[in-house]
Structure formats: structure tokens, C-alpha cells
Amino acid sequence: MSAIFKIHEAKTQLSRLIARAEAGEEIIIARDDKPVAKLVPMETVKRRPKFGAMKGVWPALPDSFFFDPLPEDELKAWEGGEDEDPLR
């Protein structure tokens, strides 16, 4: 469905016409009864994350960061800070 408005009328009602276009209506703007412009809602583009987009942003961590055992003091902090084994 479309509606035709002359330029002067469109200028005075622009906010309403934009709301109507957002609702899905096609608005035609005319000069001297000749269509010159169309007001339609913008298509929202959903961008998918690009794999590897953050490459180089953070420094590379060595494998040892993930696979080496924790130092004794840090291990104790995670286990409650006591020397006794919590599973016993």
C-alpha cells in the first residue's frame, strides 16, 4: 500500500510519514503531481560475527599458560588456602 504526498505536505508531516514508513507503508513524495521520491523503511542488516576478527588484538598466549600446572600458592588459593585436602 502506498500514499502520495506533495512536497509541502510531506515537509509539514515528516515525522508522521516516517512513522508510517517504519510501520511498512510506502510513502511517495510528488512535485506537481509527478512522483519524485519514495519513503520506505530501512532494512536492518544483521551482521554475523566474522571468525578471526579479533586476531592480533590480544597477544598470543603460550600453550604453557593453559597446560602447565598451577604454582603451589595459586593452587592453595583456589582450594581454600589450607594445606589439607578437601576431599579427605
C-alpha positions in Angstrom: 0.0 0.0 0.0 1.3 3.4 -0.8 0.3 7.0 -0.2 1.2 10.1 -2.3 2.0 13.4 -0.7 3.1 16.7 -2.3 6.4 18.1 -1.1 4.9 20.9 1.1 2.6 18.5 2.7 5.4 16.0 3.3 7.6 18.7 4.9 4.9 19.6 7.4 4.1 16.0 8.3 7.6 14.4 8.0 7.5 12.8 11.5 4.2 11.2 10.9 5.2 10.0 7.4 8.4 8.5 8.8 6.4 6.6 11.4 4.1 5.3 8.7 7.1 4.2 6.6 8.5 2.4 9.7 5.2 0.6 10.0 5.7 -0.7 6.5 3.8 1.7 4.4 5.4 3.1 1.2 5.2 6.9 1.0 5.5 8.6 -2.4 6.5 12.3 -2.5 5.5 14.2 -5.5 6.3 17.6 -7.1 3.4 19.0 -9.2 1.7 15.6 -9.2 4.8 13.9 -10.5 6.3 11.3 -8.2 10.0 12.2 -7.3 10.9 10.3 -4.2 9.8 7.3 -2.1 10.0 7.0 1.6 10.4 3.4 2.7 11.7 1.7 5.9 15.4 0.9 6.1 16.2 -2.8 6.1 18.0 -3.8 9.2 21.1 -5.8 8.4 22.2 -8.3 10.9 25.9 -8.8 10.8 27.3 -12.2 11.6 30.5 -12.2 13.6 33.5 -12.8 11.4 35.6 -15.7 12.5 39.1 -14.5 13.4 38.0 -10.8 13.6 39.9 -10.4 17.0 43.1 -11.9 15.7 46.0 -9.7 16.7 44.0 -7.7 19.2 45.3 -9.6 22.2 48.8 -11.0 22.5 49.1 -14.7 21.8 49.3 -16.8 24.9 51.7 -19.7 25.0 50.4 -23.2 25.4 52.1 -23.4 28.8 49.6 -20.8 30.1 46.8 -23.3 29.7 48.5 -26.7 30.2 51.2 -26.2 32.9 50.2 -27.0 36.4 49.4 -24.0 38.7 52.0 -22.8 41.1 51.6 -24.2 44.6 50.4 -20.9 46.2 47.8 -20.2 43.5 46.6 -23.8 43.7 46.1 -23.4 47.5 44.2 -20.2 46.9 41.8 -22.0 44.6 41.4 -24.9 47.0 40.6 -22.7 50.0 44.1 -21.7 51.2 44.5 -24.7 53.5 47.2 -27.4 53.4 44.7 -30.1 54.0 43.0 -32.0 51.1 39.3 -31.0 51.0 38.3 -34.5 49.6 39.6 -36.3 52.7 
